[in-house]
């Protein structure tokens, strides 16, 4: 099964979301889900329940949440992290499409993937 994405508040650029949707990627955003101004752990929990890998620029906090989830034997649907303002929208799209093409949803579960590794 293909990775489905959830964009937190930091990453939910409308042009990027629309470009991915046009290319057949199942994307939802914090705005779509009415999750604006929620805590990071709420975003990760929502994404996990929805079976969506979370995409965020918030590297430090989501790495810590990932470690906490694993230590407490909780599960999430995967996390994709990128440095903010490092990639253009086109570059984010290309790298996200590479990840989606290469990694099945089952394989990204409970792991962290860095956009920087998919150049």
Beta strands, then each sheet from edge to edge (+ up, - down):
strand 1: 5-7
strand 2: 27-29
strand 3: 53-56
strand 4: 79-81
strand 5: 112-114
sheet 1: 2+ 1+ 3+ 4+ 5+
end
